[in-house]
Amino acid sequence: MSAAVSVLVALGSNLGDRRAHLDGAVAALAVADGVRVLRVSPWVETRAEGGPAGQPDFLNGCLEAETTLSPADFLWLLQRVETQFGRDRRREVPQGPRTLDLDLLFYGDETIARPGLVVPHPRLEERVFVLEPLSALVPERVLARCGRTVRERLGELRRAAAGPA
């Protein structure tokens, strides 16, 4: 059996019973073979960014787990859980509403760039809705692209959004 690797996953939902979708996804991952959920951030409500106008607000969070699954197998598991909660990637509008969105943010300290699998997640450093719940779990984790901690980068984005003082 492989050694366990720490993973961080972003969770989001803006259709249906958002809290039930997120809680259900955590429960599904907690009972999956090769996965041990360690901690879950508080859920944070945010406006939808990008995609079609008029979308419902998202409920977002992050979880930390350990897995013995390969990166590809763990991604497959995340997509299977999304499907269990009604997500159909073939029919959805890009960046549109969804019952469940699970994004692999980090797989240990690995950098992976393959079709369909990029880790660390390529846009996490620009997304307050990811960084806010992530900061509840790993505030001092250094983000490779910007060289700042999760807490520092979140502060920068919040200040930029607030505009000049």
C-alpha positions in Angstrom: 0.0 0.0 0.0 1.3 3.5 -0.9 2.1 6.1 1.8 -0.7 8.5 2.4 -0.5 11.9 0.8 -2.1 15.1 2.1 -4.7 16.6 -0.3 -6.7 19.8 -0.2 -10.0 20.0 -2.0 -12.3 23.0 -2.7 -16.0 22.3 -2.5 -18.8 24.5 -3.9 -22.5 24.3 -4.6 -25.1 26.8 -5.8 -28.1 24.7 -6.8 -30.6 22.9 -4.6 -29.8 22.2 -0.9 -26.2 23.5 -1.1 -25.4 22.6 2.5 -26.7 19.1 2.1 -24.7 18.7 -1.1 -21.5 19.8 0.6 -22.1 17.8 3.7 -22.9 14.8 1.6 -19.7 15.2 -0.5 -17.6 15.2 2.7 -19.4 12.1 4.0 -18.9 10.3 0.6 -15.2 11.1 0.7 -14.9 10.1 4.3 -16.1 6.5 3.5 -14.2 6.2 0.2 -11.5 3.5 0.1 -8.0 5.1 0.4 -9.3 8.4 1.8 -9.3 9.8 5.4 -10.9 13.2 5.8 -9.0 15.1 8.5 -10.6 18.6 8.7 -13.3 20.6 7.0 -13.4 24.4 6.9 -16.6 26.4 7.7 -18.9 26.9 4.8 -18.7 30.4 3.3 -21.4 32.0 1.1 -20.1 33.9 -1.9 -21.5 35.4 -5.1 -20.9 33.5 -8.3 -17.9 34.7 -10.3 -17.8 34.5 -14.0 -20.2 32.4 -16.0 -23.8 33.4 -16.8 -25.4 36.4 -15.0 -28.0 35.9 -12.3 -26.6 32.6 -10.8 -27.5 31.8 -7.3 -24.9 32.4 -4.6 -22.4 29.6 -3.9 -21.7 27.9 -0.6 -18.0 27.1 -0.6 -15.5 25.3 1.7 -12.3 23.3 1.7 -11.3 20.0 3.2 -8.0 18.4 4.1 -7.6 14.7 3.7 -5.0 12.0 3.4 -5.2 9.5 0.5 -3.3 6.5 -0.8 -4.9 7.0 -4.2 -2.9 8.3 -7.1 -3.6 11.9 -8.3 -5.6 10.6 -11.3 -7.6 8.1 -9.2 -8.3 10.8 -6.6 -9.6 13.2 -9.3 -11.7 10.3 -10.7 -13.2 9.9 -7.2 -14.0 13.6 -6.9 -15.8 13.5 -10.2 -17.7 10.4 -9.3 -18.9 12.1 -6.1 -20.0 15.2 -8.1 -22.0 12.9 -10.4 -23.7 11.2 -7.3 -24.9 14.7 -6.4 -26.4 15.4 -9.8 -23.6 17.1 -11.7 -23.5 16.4 -15.4 -20.3 18.0 -16.8 -21.4 17.2 -20.4 -24.6 19.3 -20.1 -23.6 22.2 -17.9 -22.8 25.7 -19.0 -19.1 26.5 -18.4 -18.8 28.3 -15.0 -22.6 27.9 -14.7 -24.7 26.8 -11.8 -24.0 23.3 -10.4 -25.1 21.1 -7.6 -21.5 20.2 -6.6 -18.1 21.3 -7.7 -15.0 19.5 -6.2 -11.6 20.9 -7.2 -8.3 19.2 -6.3 -6.2 22.2 -5.0 -3.1 20.3 -3.8 -1.8 16.8 -3.9 1.0 16.8 -1.4 3.7 19.1 -2.7 3.4 17.8 -6.2 3.2 19.9 -9.3 1.2 18.1 -12.0 0.4 19.4 -15.5 -1.4 16.8 -17.5 -4.5 17.1 -19.7 -7.4 17.2 -17.3 -5.3 17.4 -14.2 -3.3 20.5 -13.1 -2.1 20.7 -9.5 -1.8 23.0 -7.7 -5.1 24.2 -9.1 -4.2 26.9 -11.7 -6.6 29.6 -10.5 -6.8 29.1 -6.8 -4.5 32.1 -6.0 -7.0 34.5 -7.7 -10.2 33.2 -6.0 -11.3 34.7 -2.6 -14.0 32.0 -2.5 -11.3 29.3 -2.4 -8.7 31.2 -0.3 -11.1 32.2 2.4 -12.1 28.6 3.5 -8.6 27.4 2.7 -7.2 29.9 5.1 -9.2 28.2 7.9 -7.2 25.0 7.3 -3.7 26.0 6.1 -3.2 29.8 6.5 0.6 29.6 6.4 0.8 27.3 3.3 3.0 29.1 0.7 1.4 29.5 -2.7 4.0 28.7 -5.4 3.0 31.1 -8.1 2.8 34.3 -5.9 5.2 33.2 -3.2 2.8 34.3 -0.4 0.9 32.4 2.2 -2.8 31.7 1.8 -3.5 34.3 4.5 -1.3 37.0 2.8 -2.8 36.4 -0.6 -6.3 36.5 0.7 -5.5 39.8 2.4 -4.1 41.2 -0.9 -7.2 40.2 -2.9 -9.6 41.7 -0.3 -7.6 44.9 -0.3 -7.7 45.1 -4.1 -11.5 44.4 -4.1 -12.0 47.2 -1.6 -10.2 49.7 -3.8 -8.2 52.8 -2.7 -8.7 53.9 1.0 
